[in-house]
Amino acid sequence: MAEDREILREVWDGRVPVCIQLASEDHNTLSAPDPYYLMVPRLSYFPLLMDKVRKHFLRFISPDLHEEEMWLESDGMPLKWHYPVGVLFDLHCGGSSLPWALTAHFSHFPEQDLIRCPSREVVESHFMSSVKEADGLKHRGQIITNMQSKDHKQLWMGLCNDKFDQFWAINCKLMECLPEEGFKFIPFRIHFPCQPSLQRLIKPQTDDGRKVTLEELLQEFLPRGNEGDRVVIQGIEVPRDTPLQWMSEHLSHPDNFLHICHIPTQG
């Protein structure tokens, strides 16, 4: 990996300011409780960050809701907990208004829109499945298979505890490749605000050794006529001539996927 530690650190340190209100139909007090403000890591997942928020609001809801699963929505849109925080922010807010205003619900779980997340172990299982899938695309699964279970746990705990060095001591192995070859395929997903995400196979180089760019990926997999739409990765609009291999090494999320947000032009 042509590691640029400063870029990796900047990506890791990305934060989103959020303001979480309790849904009006859930509180049992005369006036709404104070909102809860916090800075959340872009690379994490909401269920890993919500313990204090849940405890804050439990005092204001009916006891029969105390064991219910808390879920979040942004401007009427339920938030998929298995998407990284930064992906959700880029899709549904994008910094147009800060802090990001969210609503916490303890009732009316939207079964058609969200999968349930009863524990942190479910998040861990989802995360490790994504890491293994990504390594299958990059190295035919050889790197992750040869790791010990303690290495898997170190990856996970590095993410949970926001420990850059702990995480990257293991993740650097998943980014290894021969410079002249790159990965076998680039793990990526294109996300849309109101449509299912898209995932396809694409190689980082052509058969004659030329590096494939973001522009070529977009031309191949996005519908025509969307030239004015925004394409956001890790909160920024990356130059379209950036090689996919470099992006995969430096701008991927901890699950080792490159998450690309396609934001349609309003109007």
C-alpha positions as CSV (number, residue, x, y, z in Angstrom):
1,M,0.0,0.0,0.0
2,A,1.3,3.4,-1.0
3,E,0.3,4.6,2.5
4,D,-0.1,8.3,3.1
5,R,-0.6,8.3,6.9
6,E,-1.7,12.0,7.1
7,I,-4.6,11.4,4.7
8,L,-5.6,8.2,6.6
9,R,-5.6,10.2,9.8
10,E,-7.6,13.0,8.4
11,V,-10.3,10.6,7.2
12,W,-10.3,8.8,10.6
13,D,-10.7,12.0,12.5
14,G,-13.8,13.2,10.6
15,R,-16.7,14.1,12.8
16,V,-20.4,15.1,12.4
17,P,-22.2,17.3,14.9
18,V,-25.7,16.0,15.6
19,C,-28.6,17.3,17.6
20,I,-31.0,14.5,18.6
21,Q,-34.6,15.3,19.7
22,L,-37.0,12.8,21.2
23,A,-40.1,12.1,19.0
24,S,-43.1,14.1,20.3
25,E,-45.3,11.0,20.3
26,D,-42.9,9.2,22.6
27,H,-42.3,11.5,25.5
28,N,-44.8,11.5,28.4
29,T,-43.9,14.9,29.9
30,L,-45.7,18.2,29.5
31,S,-42.8,19.8,27.7
32,A,-40.3,18.2,25.3
33,P,-37.0,17.1,26.9
34,D,-33.8,18.9,26.0
35,P,-32.1,17.6,22.9
36,Y,-28.9,15.7,23.1
37,Y,-25.8,17.1,21.3
38,L,-22.8,15.1,20.4
39,M,-19.9,14.8,17.9
40,V,-20.0,11.4,16.2
41,P,-17.2,9.8,14.2
42,R,-18.0,9.6,10.4
43,L,-16.5,6.1,10.2
44,S,-18.6,4.6,13.1
45,Y,-22.1,3.2,13.2
46,F,-25.0,4.8,15.2
47,P,-25.7,1.8,17.4
48,L,-22.2,2.0,18.8
49,L,-22.7,5.7,19.8
50,M,-26.3,5.8,21.2
51,D,-26.0,4.4,24.8
52,K,-25.8,7.8,26.4
53,V,-28.5,9.2,24.1
54,R,-30.8,6.3,25.1
55,K,-30.2,6.8,28.8
56,H,-30.8,10.6,28.4
57,F,-34.3,10.0,26.9
58,L,-35.4,7.0,29.1
59,R,-36.5,9.4,31.8
60,F,-39.0,11.0,29.5
61,I,-40.7,8.0,28.0
62,S,-43.3,5.6,29.3
63,P,-41.9,2.6,31.1
64,D,-43.5,0.2,28.6
65,L,-41.2,1.7,25.9
66,H,-38.0,1.2,27.9
67,E,-37.1,-2.2,26.3
68,E,-38.0,-1.1,22.8
69,E,-35.4,-0.6,20.2
70,M,-34.5,3.1,19.6
71,W,-34.2,4.2,16.0
72,L,-33.3,7.4,14.3
73,E,-34.8,9.4,11.5
74,S,-33.6,12.5,9.5
75,D,-36.4,14.7,8.1
76,G,-38.8,11.8,7.9
77,M,-36.3,9.3,6.6
78,P,-35.5,6.3,8.8
79,L,-31.7,5.9,9.0
80,K,-30.2,2.5,8.1
81,W,-27.9,1.7,11.1
82,H,-25.7,-0.6,9.0
83,Y,-24.6,2.3,6.9
84,P,-21.6,4.3,8.3
85,V,-22.5,7.6,10.0
86,G,-20.6,9.6,7.3
87,V,-22.5,7.9,4.5
88,L,-25.8,8.7,6.1
89,F,-24.8,12.3,6.7
90,D,-23.6,12.8,3.1
91,L,-26.9,11.3,1.8
92,H,-29.4,13.0,4.0
93,C,-27.7,16.3,5.2
94,G,-24.4,17.0,3.5
95,G,-23.7,19.9,5.8
96,S,-26.6,22.1,4.5
97,S,-27.6,22.8,8.1
98,L,-25.5,22.0,11.2
99,P,-25.8,20.4,13.6
100,W,-27.5,17.6,11.8
101,A,-31.0,17.4,13.3
102,L,-32.2,13.8,14.1
103,T,-35.2,12.4,15.9
104,A,-35.0,9.4,18.2
105,H,-38.0,7.1,18.3
106,F,-38.9,4.3,20.7
107,S,-42.2,3.3,19.0
108,H,-43.5,2.5,15.6
109,F,-40.4,0.7,14.4
110,P,-40.4,0.9,10.6
111,E,-40.1,-2.8,9.8
112,Q,-40.3,-2.2,6.0
113,D,-37.4,0.3,6.0
114,L,-35.0,-0.9,8.7
115,I,-33.6,-4.2,9.9
116,R,-33.5,-4.6,13.7
117,C,-30.3,-4.2,15.7
118,P,-30.9,-5.7,19.1
119,S,-27.2,-5.6,20.2
120,R,-23.7,-4.5,19.5
121,E,-22.9,-8.0,18.5
122,V,-25.2,-7.6,15.5
123,V,-23.2,-4.6,14.4
124,E,-19.9,-6.5,14.8
125,S,-21.2,-9.4,12.7
126,H,-22.3,-7.0,10.0
127,F,-19.0,-5.2,10.0
128,M,-16.8,-8.3,9.9
129,S,-19.0,-9.8,7.1
130,S,-18.3,-6.6,5.1
131,V,-14.6,-6.8,5.8
132,K,-14.5,-10.4,4.6
133,E,-16.5,-9.6,1.5
134,A,-14.1,-6.7,0.7
135,D,-11.0,-9.0,1.1
136,G,-12.7,-11.6,-1.1
137,L,-12.8,-8.9,-3.8
138,K,-9.3,-7.6,-3.2
139,H,-7.3,-10.7,-2.4
140,R,-9.7,-13.6,-3.0
141,G,-10.1,-13.7,0.8
142,Q,-6.5,-14.8,1.5
143,I,-5.5,-12.0,3.9
144,I,-8.5,-12.1,6.2
145,T,-8.5,-16.0,6.2
146,N,-4.9,-16.1,7.3
147,M,-5.5,-13.6,10.2
148,Q,-6.1,-14.9,13.7
149,S,-9.4,-14.2,15.6
150,K,-7.5,-11.8,17.8
151,D,-6.6,-9.7,14.7
152,H,-10.3,-9.6,13.8
153,K,-11.1,-8.5,17.3
154,Q,-8.4,-5.8,17.2
155,L,-10.0,-4.4,14.0
156,W,-13.4,-4.2,15.7
157,M,-12.2,-2.8,19.0
158,G,-10.1,-0.2,17.2
159,L,-13.3,1.0,15.4
160,C,-15.4,0.8,18.6
161,N,-12.9,2.7,20.7
162,D,-11.9,5.2,18.0
163,K,-8.2,4.0,18.2
164,F,-6.5,4.8,14.9
165,D,-3.2,3.0,15.6
166,Q,-4.9,-0.1,17.0
167,F,-7.1,-0.3,13.9
168,W,-4.5,0.4,11.3
169,A,-1.9,-2.0,12.7
170,I,-4.2,-4.7,11.4
171,N,-6.0,-3.0,8.5
172,C,-2.7,-2.2,6.7
173,K,-2.5,-5.9,5.9
174,L,-5.8,-5.7,4.2
175,M,-4.5,-2.9,2.0
176,E,-1.4,-4.7,0.8
177,C,-0.9,-5.3,-2.9
178,L,1.7,-5.2,-5.6
179,P,2.0,-1.6,-6.9
180,E,2.0,-2.7,-10.5
181,E,-1.1,-4.8,-10.1
182,G,-3.4,-3.3,-7.4
183,F,-6.3,-5.2,-6.0
184,K,-8.1,-7.9,-8.0
185,F,-11.4,-5.9,-7.8
186,I,-12.3,-2.6,-6.0
187,P,-14.8,-3.0,-3.2
188,F,-17.3,-0.2,-3.7
189,R,-21.0,0.7,-3.2
190,I,-22.8,3.6,-4.7
191,H,-25.5,4.9,-2.4
192,F,-28.6,7.0,-3.4
193,P,-30.9,9.0,-1.0
194,C,-34.1,7.0,-1.9
195,Q,-32.9,3.9,-3.8
196,P,-31.1,0.7,-3.0
197,S,-27.3,0.9,-3.1
198,L,-25.5,-0.4,-6.1
199,Q,-22.5,-2.8,-6.1
200,R,-20.7,-4.2,-9.2
201,L,-17.3,-5.7,-10.1
202,I,-14.6,-3.3,-11.4
203,K,-10.9,-3.8,-11.7
204,P,-8.4,-1.0,-10.7
205,Q,-6.5,-1.4,-14.0
206,T,-7.3,-2.1,-17.6
207,D,-5.8,-5.1,-19.4
208,D,-3.0,-2.9,-20.8
209,G,-2.1,-1.6,-17.3
210,R,-3.8,1.8,-17.3
211,K,-5.3,2.9,-14.0
212,V,-9.1,3.1,-14.0
213,T,-10.5,6.4,-12.6
214,L,-13.6,7.4,-10.6
215,E,-15.0,9.0,-13.8
216,E,-14.8,5.7,-15.6
217,L,-16.6,3.9,-12.8
218,L,-19.4,6.6,-12.8
219,Q,-19.8,6.4,-16.6
220,E,-20.1,2.6,-16.4
221,F,-22.6,2.3,-13.5
222,L,-24.6,5.6,-13.3
223,P,-27.4,6.5,-15.6
224,R,-26.7,9.1,-18.3
225,G,-28.0,12.6,-18.0
226,N,-26.8,13.2,-14.4
227,E,-23.7,15.2,-15.1
228,G,-24.7,18.0,-12.7
229,D,-25.2,15.6,-9.7
230,R,-22.8,15.6,-6.8
231,V,-20.6,12.5,-6.1
232,V,-19.4,12.6,-2.5
233,I,-16.8,10.3,-0.9
234,Q,-15.9,10.8,2.8
235,G,-17.6,14.2,2.7
236,I,-15.7,15.6,-0.2
237,E,-16.2,15.7,-4.0
238,V,-13.2,13.8,-5.2
239,P,-11.7,14.8,-8.6
240,R,-13.1,12.5,-11.2
241,D,-9.7,11.6,-12.6
242,T,-8.6,10.1,-9.3
243,P,-7.5,6.4,-9.7
244,L,-9.8,3.9,-8.0
245,Q,-6.8,2.0,-6.5
246,W,-5.6,5.1,-4.7
247,M,-9.1,5.9,-3.5
248,S,-9.7,2.3,-2.2
249,E,-6.4,2.5,-0.2
250,H,-7.0,6.0,1.3
251,L,-10.7,6.8,1.3
252,S,-12.4,3.4,2.2
253,H,-14.4,3.1,5.4
254,P,-13.2,0.6,8.1
255,D,-15.3,-2.1,6.4
256,N,-12.8,-1.8,3.5
257,F,-15.5,-0.6,1.1
258,L,-15.4,2.6,-0.9
259,H,-18.8,4.2,-0.1
260,I,-19.8,6.6,-2.9
261,C,-22.8,8.9,-2.4
262,H,-24.7,10.0,-5.5
263,I,-26.6,13.2,-4.6
264,P,-29.1,14.3,-7.4
265,T,-29.3,18.0,-8.3
266,Q,-32.3,19.6,-6.6
267,G,-35.0,20.7,-9.0
